Amino acid sequence: MKNIFIGVCVFLLLCVIGYILYPEESTINPSIETSNGFNIQLNPYGNNELAALVEFETLKPAQITITIKGRNGAEDISYAVTQEKTKHSIEVLGLYPDYRNKVVLTASYPDKKQESVLAITTPKVKKRNLFVITQKNDTKTRYHWLSDGMVFDEDGWMRFAFDGKEGLCYWFNHEVIVEFRNRGLYRYSPAGKLLQHYKWPKGFTSFAHGMGQKPNRNFLVIGSFAGSVVMVDGEQQKTHRDWILEIDYQTGEVLNKIDLAELLNPNRSVIVKKGHFDYGMNDWCHINGIDYDKTDGGIVVSCRHSGMIKVDEKTKELVWMITPNKGFEVSGRQGQGPDIHHKVLTAVNAKGRAYNHAVQQGEKAVPDFKWPTKNHNAKVFEDGVFGLFDNSGPIHDKTVFTTDDSYASLFKVDGKKRTVQHYWLQPLEVHSETGSSVDYNAKEKDVIVFIAQVYDKNQDKMSYADLIRYDFDTHKELFHAVIYRGGTSWGYKTQEFSFSRP
């Protein structure tokens, strides 16, 4: 009898240990009335290890809200599924890795609410980046999207792990878009269900560096068209990274093409020398970021070798440029277009007074204004405010002012007066030769800066990235994380992330 009792105790103990180590997904509190319980699938499409699909049927139409309970007292993630219905197929996002997540489902009816609590256990996720927090000086809860499809919270936890198969990943309107240079775009639900594949038109290769999306959801893509050439000292040279396409969200049809070589001067030799080659082609423009200005239908572009520009999407005319006012005597692929110096905005101070000629030419900088050089990832924020990462660093024209370290820049543009001033400027004390981004949250009054592939002066190599959130008014660092490269992933840009549906 004693042996039987001991055996039962050992069995129960092993069951408890097994449950602790390998807890199954289960319903803790099934108060939502369903026809046949809850069906829970973790990583249902094989593309996002920190997402689950929960399917169930309520007895009456209900609106569902999902709440992921925060770990160790952290703030909960809560978002609504807006459509009221009886059959529910819900993608649960924001789960912690290697953890028994507590997920609350709330069903709202006209006369009552019901709640069910689910336990969803996630596996360890293979680390593609190591996210190390070095300081946190406020209590805000923020989430950061990395361009390899990962999201981290400011407690250092990974909360989203999309596998983009080494494509560049974007978060647009609660969908994941993955861009490949030769294969086109792939559109996924957040949990990883493939929704659509858009193939590139014949002869086009994307740069896979920084696409955008318009309010109507059409995509703005940057890249190269085969057969594009410019004339350099009487010689035709093939070019790349100098075209913009608008891709229809529904059909994948090309709705618009803009040739930047016809608008700018491909032979400008301020940032790089005339006839600058990369991958065997003239890389005079190196377009690397694009965004849409809904206030006037302008397309705002970052060209690493020509500054930040705006183009009218309908007329395809150059609207303005933010760059040292130098090297724009002509324009066009054949070098026979008009002088475009007047398209460069006039740099002014906070009182609207123009700086002197040396500043306009970029030969000098002042404490509150610096022209960007080798810039990346143009962004449109509130009306007239534009963001840009100013990589700076060595350039071809030695008379133009530049610095060894990079800057985070917000510019304020007055389109009528055709002026530009620094809305916010932050020297960064480190240098990144490539990538990087600036994000501005006007409501929260802070600026998120991502410094990709920081050039480590001690190790003489690019070995890590910095993600810093600044207070807009004081420039104080509110949050700082160092991201170390892991596996095949790499850091290029970040953006603020929200689990709530738009």
N, C-alpha and C positions, 0 to 999 in steps of 0.2 A: 504493500500500500504506500509505504514511504517512497519507494522507487518511482511509483506511478505519479505521486504528487510532485517529486523532483523533476520528472520528465515533462509533466505538464507545464511547470514553471519555466523550465528551460525553453520549451516550445514557444510559450507566450513571450518570453524575453527576446528570443530570436525574431519573432514576428514584429515586436516593437522596434528592435534595432533595424530590421529590414525596412520597416515603414519610414523610420527616420532617414535612413540612407537612400532609400529608393521610393519616396512617396509617390503614389499615383495621382493623376488628375482626378479630382472628386468634387462632388457637390457637398459643401459643408452645411448650407442652410437653404433647402429648396422651397422657399415660400412662394416663388413665382409659379402660378398654376400653368402647367404645360401638358400637352397631350402625351408626351413620351420622354420626359426628362431632357438632359442636355448632352449633346455630342460635342466633345472637345478634341480638336486636332492641333497639335503643336507643329509649327513650321509646315503648314499644309501643302505648300507648293515647292518646298525644298530650297527656297531662296532667302528666307529670313528666320534665323534661329530664335529670335526673340519676339515672334508673333504667333498668335494662335487663331484658329477659326472656331467659333462657338455657334452651333446650330440648334435651334429649338423652335417649338410652335406654341404660342400662347393661345388660350381659349377664346380670347377676344383681342381685337386690334390694340396694340400698345406701342408707345414710344419708349425706346430703350436708352438708358444712360450707363456708361461703363466707368468704373472707378478702379484704378490700380492703387492699392494701398502702399504708401511710402514706407521704405525700409528704415528701421531704427528712428522713427519719428519724422522722417522726411515728408515733404508735402506730397499729397496724393495727386495722381494724374486723373482727370475726369473729363469725359467728352461724350456728347450725345450722338446717337444715330437718329437723324431727323425724321425719317419716314415712319409713319404709323401703320403697322400691319400685324398680321398674325404669324407668318412664317419669317423667321429671323436667321440670317446668316451674317454673323458679325466678326470682323477682323479685330482682334484684341491686340493693341500695340502698347509699348512702354514697359514690357516685362523685364525684370531683373534677370541676369544670367546666373545659372547655378544656384537656384533659389526656389523655394515653395511660395509662389506669389499668391497673395490674397486679392481676388478680383470680385468686385461687387457689381452685380447687374441689377438695375432698378427699372421696373416696368411701370410706366405711368399711364393710367386710364383716366377717363373724365371724372370718375368719382373716387379713385383710390390709387395707392401705390403699393407695389410688392417688391421685395428684394430677395435675391438669392446670392449666396456667397460661394464662389468657386475657388478651389486650390489648383493652381497650374504650376507644375514643376518644370523648370527649364534646365538644360544641360550647361556644362561649361562651354563657352564660345571660344573658338580659336582666335587668339588676339592678333589682329592685323595691325594695330597701333597700340602703344602703351601710353596711356593718358595719365600724367602725373600732375596733381594740383600742388602748386607752390604757395598760393595764397588765396584766401577768400575773405573779403572784408565787408560783406553785406549779407542780408538774409534773403535776397531775391532767389527765386527758383527759375533757372534758365536752362535751355537745352540747345546743344550745338551740333549741327549737321556737318559732317566731314565729307569730302568729295569722293571717298571710297564707300559711301553708303552706311556709315556708322553714325550714331547719335550718342553723345555723352551728356549726363547731367552735371551740375556743378558740385556734386558730392563725389564725382569721379566714376560713377557707375555707367557702364554701357547700357543703353535702353533700346537700341535698334541696331540690327546687324544684318543689313541687306548685302547679299553677295552679288556684286555687279560684274563678276567674271573679268575683272581688270578693266572694265569700261569706266568712264567718268560718270558719276551718279549725281543727279539733280533731284531736288524736292520741289515740285511745282503743283499747287492746288491739290494737295493731299494725294499725289501720285508720285511714283519713282520713275524717272526717265534716265535710261542708261544710253550713253553715246559712245559709238565706236567709229573710228576714222573711216573704215572701208565698208562696214556692215550696216550702217544706218543707226536709227534710234529704236529703242525698245521701251514700251510703256507698260508699267506694272502697277497693280494695286499695292498698297503698303506691305501687305503680308506676302507679296511675291507672285501673285497670279498674273501671267502674261496677258495683257489686254490688246496690244497691237504692235506690229513691227512696221516701221517706215523705212523703206529703202531709199538710198540716195539716188538722185537723177544721174544719168549717164555722164561720166566725165568728172563728177564732183567727189571730192574727198574732204571730210570735215577735219577741222583742226583738233576737235575733241578737247577743247580748252575752256570754253565758257559760253554756252548757249543761253538763250533767254526765252521767255514766254509772254505773249501779249494778253490783255484782259479777255480776249475771245478764245484764249487757249492755243492759238496758233504759235508755232515754234519759230524762233529766230536762231538761225544756225550760221556759223562762220567757217570758212574753209577755202578750198582751192578748186579752180576749174582747169582741167587739162587744156593745153593750147593757149593759155593766157600768157602774153608776152609784154615786155616794155622795151623801149628803145634806150640804150645806154651807150653814148658816144658812137652812134652809128651802128651799133650791134643790137640785134634782138635777143633778149634773154627771157627764158621762161620764169614765171613768177608763181608764188603760192601764198596762201593765207591772206587773201585780199578781196574775198567775195562775201556777200551776205545773202542768205536765202530766207524767205518766209515759207514755212511748211504748214499746210492745212492740217489742223488737229484731227479732223474726221477722216479725210481721204488720203493724206500724205502727198497731195498734189503741191507742186511748187507754184506759189501765188505771186511771188515777187523776187527779183534778183537785183542786187545793187553792186556795181563794180566800183570799188573804192579807188582803183588806180586811175579812173577817169575823173575823180573828184579831187584827188590830192596830187602831190608831186612825188612820183616814185623815185626821182633822182635827188631828193633832199639828202643832204649829207651832214646833218646836225648830230643825230643819235648814232647812226652807223654810216660808214662810208658809202658813197655811190657804188651801186653794183654789189652790195653785200649779199653773199651767198650762204645758204644753209640747205643741207640735203641736196646739193646740186642745182638749186634754183635761187633766183633773186628773192630775198626775204626782206624787201624794202618796207613792208607794212607790219607784218607779224601781229595781225588782229588777234586778240586774246580774251575779249570779254564784251558782252553786249546786253543791253537792257532797253526797255521801252518806256517812253514818257507819254503817259495817257493824257496829259494836259494839252498836248499839241500834235500828237501823232509823230513825234520824233523818235528816231532810233539812235541811241547813245552807244558809242563804241570806244573801247580801249584799243589803240594801236600802239604797240610797244615802241615803234620807231617814228610815230607821227603824232603822239599825244592822244588826248581824249577829244572825240568829235561828235557832232550831232548831224544826222542826215534826215531830211524830210522823206517819209516813207512813200508819199504819193508822187511828189515831183522829182524825187531822187536827187535833190539839190543839197549841197553842203550848207548847213545852217551856221555852225560856228566851230571853232577849235580852241582847245585849252592846251597850249604848248608855247615854248619860246617863239616869238614872232620873227622867224628867220628861216630862209630856205624855201620860200613859196613863190618864187618869181614866175613859175609856170605850173601847169597841171596836165594830167592826161597821160595815157600810155605811150603816146608818141612824142610827148613833151611839147605839144602845140596848143595846149589849153591856156586859159587866162591866168593872170596873176591872181593869187588867192590870199595875199597878205591881209586884206581887209576882213577875211573870215575869222582871223584870230581875235578873240575877245580882248578888250582893254583891261589890264589888271589895275584894280583900284583898292584903296584901303577901306577901313570900316566906315569912314565918312564919305565915301564915294569919290575921293580924289585920286586921279590917275598917278601912278608912279612914273618916274622919269624914263627916258629912252633906254637907258642901260638895263633897267629892270624888264621893260617890255621885250627887249631883244634876248633876255635871258643871260646877259653878261654878268648881272649881279642879282642877288637875292636880298630880301630884307627880313627882319624877324617874323613879320606877319604875312609874308607871301614868298612862295617858291614855285616856279613852274615845275610840273612833273616831267621826269625823264625815265625811260624804260618802264612805263607804267603798266598796271594790270587791273582787270576786272572792274570796268566802269559799272556804276549802279545809280539808279534813279530813286530818290527818296521823296520827301515832301516837295511841294511845288518850288522848283528853282534850286533844289539842293541835290548835288551829285557827289557820289563817293568814288574814290580812286586810290589804289595802292601805288605809291610813288617809290619804285624800287631804287631809283637813283643809281649811283655807281658810275664807273668810267664810261665816257661817251666819246664819239669821234671828234667833235668840234671842241677844241680846248678853250675857246673863248666863252663857251656857255658854262654857267655855274652848275656844278653838281656836287654831291657829297658822297663820302664812303658809306654812310649809313642810310637806311631807307626811312620813308615818312608815311604816315597815314594821313590822308587828306579828304576833307569835305569842302566842296566849292559851292558858293552861292552865285547863281547866274541871273542877271537882269537882261532878259531877251530884248526888251525895247531899247534900253540904253546900250546894249551890247557890251556889258561889263562883267567882270568876274572878280570875286574876292574870296579869300579863305574864310570859310564858315567855321572850320575847325582844323587844326594842324598839330600833329604830334610827331616830333623826332623820336626815332625808335632805338637808337644806339646799337642796333645790329643791322646786318645787311642780308637781304635775300635777293638773289639774282633772278629768280623766276617765281611765277605764281603769286600767291598772297591776295588778301581781300580786306575790304573795310565794309562793315555793316553798321547802320545807324538806326536806333530805335528812338524816335522822337517822343513817344509816349512815356517810355521809361527814362528818357534823358541819359542814355549811355551809348557808347560806341564800341563795337566788337572788332578787334583787329586780329587777323591771322597772318603770321609771318611764316611763309612756307620755306622749308629747306634752308634754315638759317646757316649762313656761312660762318662756321666756327673758326675764329681767328687763331685759336690755340692749336686746333687739330688740323687746320688747313683743309677742311672738307665740309660739305653740307651734311649735318648729322641729326638735326632735330627741327621741330617747328614750335613756335610760340603762339598761344591763343590768349589774348588779353582783352578784358572788358574794362573800359574806362568810364568814369563819370564825365559826362559831357561838360559840365560847368567847371569842375575843379581839375580835370585831367588826372585824378587819382585813380590808381589801379584798384578796381573792385574785385577782380578775379584774374588769376593767371594760371594757366596750365602749360606744361611742356609735353609735347607729343613726340615720342620716339618711334622711328620707323620700324615696322615689323613685317616679316614675310615679303610679299610682292607689292604691298600697298604703298601709297605715297601721299603726301599732303599737297594739295594744290590750292584749295579755297574752302571756306566755311560759310555757313549762313545760319541765321537764327531759325530755330525749329519749333513748331507747335504741333501737339497731338490733336488739337481741336480741328474739326472740319471747317473749311472756309464758308 
